[in-house]
Amino acid sequence: MTPRDAADANDNRWSDLDRPPLNGAALRRALVRDGGLWSDVEVVERTGSTNTDLAAVVTGEKGADEGAVLVAEEQNAGRGRLDRRWTAPARSGLFFSVVLKPAGVPVERWGWLPLLTGVAVATALSRSAGVDTALKWPNDLLVTVDGEERKAGGILAERAGSDAVVVGIGVNVSLREDELPVPGAGSLAMAGATTTDRDTVLRAVLRSLEQWYVRWRDAGGDPVASGLQETYAAGCATLGRSVRAELPGGRTIVGEAMALDGDGRLVIATADGVREPVGAGDVVHLRPA
């Protein structure tokens, strides 16, 4: 990728002193190293979707190396699962995507990548910002604001070509109550973060993601040997809850989320005693009766 760093080009383009721009050159110096996962870090002022942009590079004529990172200060066509829009004010959060090429890992285990990313991000947010972050299967990041569970981030993993996965991550960092895109959203600031310095948080997230990814990849994608399955289950707010899973095709399952199976699917026990694994769908946490 060719760097087009917003902060490097013009440091005077921001006016909110609480939301300074990221410095792409400084991030590259800190994260790109010989033998490391991250091969490039590019920061752009705005784009439609970092996932769409990186996927186009991966499948284009030049391709993209594993470990390419694209960060946008603002996205105007960001996507979540089920093509939901992800919007937020400029520099109020972290909106970025990475290229992973898990050579040596069977394709059937690639479905663990969004769960692995969730573990890595939650770990990093706890360490860097002091925010206890829970995981909502399969790809949401939850924080607690005034005793209420709120969504502060999400993950979207998409195949790109035959050998790559582009993983997009969005985290609301300094988003304020009056800026929330939907009821029930939250941010690190609203959850009492010890810092809302996006540089600090981004570095922590990428370092944590590298550690978890390398561990999982070196274990051949085995979720047990890498410790991923156990760690995800320990931090998953969905397990043990009554849930409603809205599946592709309009089918719905209601029951208790019991466990994760070896493929990362959510196992739901229904009222008639059936245990059904769910690999894709929208899961709603139900309130106790």
HUFENKA-V846454 format. One record per backbone hydrogen bond with DSSP energy under -1.0 kcal/mol. CO is the residue of the C=O (numbers start at 1). NH is the residue of the N-H. If there is no record, write none. Layout:
((CO/NH) (CO/NH))
//
This chain:
((5/9) (6/10) (10/13) (16/19) (23/27) (24/28) (25/29) (26/30) (27/31) (28/32) (33/36) (40/69) (42/71) (44/73) (47/76) (48/77) (49/53) (50/54) (51/55) (52/56) (53/57) (54/58) (55/59) (65/68) (67/40) (68/99) (69/42) (70/97) (71/44) (73/91) (74/47) (78/86) (80/83) (81/84) (84/80) (89/92) (92/173) (92/174) (94/171) (95/72) (96/169) (97/70) (98/167) (99/67) (100/165) (101/103) (102/105) (106/109) (107/110) (109/112) (110/113) (112/116) (113/117) (114/118) (115/119) (116/120) (117/121) (118/122) (119/123) (120/124) (121/125) (122/126) (123/127) (124/128) (125/129) (125/131) (129/194) (134/142) (135/237) (136/140) (139/155) (140/136) (141/152) (141/153) (142/134) (143/150) (145/148) (148/145) (150/143) (151/186) (152/172) (153/141) (154/170) (156/168) (158/166) (164/160) (165/100) (166/158) (167/98) (168/156) (169/96) (170/154) (171/94) (172/188) (173/189) (176/179) (177/180) (182/185) (184/151) (187/191) (188/193) (189/192) (197/201) (198/202) (199/203) (200/204) (201/205) (202/206) (203/207) (204/208) (205/209) (206/210) (207/211) (208/212) (209/213) (210/214) (211/215) (212/216) (213/217) (214/218) (216/221) (217/220) (219/222) (222/226) (223/229) (224/227) (227/231) (228/232) (229/233) (230/234) (231/235) (235/135) (238/241) (241/257) (242/286) (243/255) (244/284) (245/253) (246/282) (247/250) (251/247) (253/245) (255/243) (256/269) (257/240) (259/267) (261/264) (265/261) (266/278) (267/258) (267/259) (268/276) (269/256) (270/273) (274/270) (276/268) (278/266) (282/246) (284/244))
//
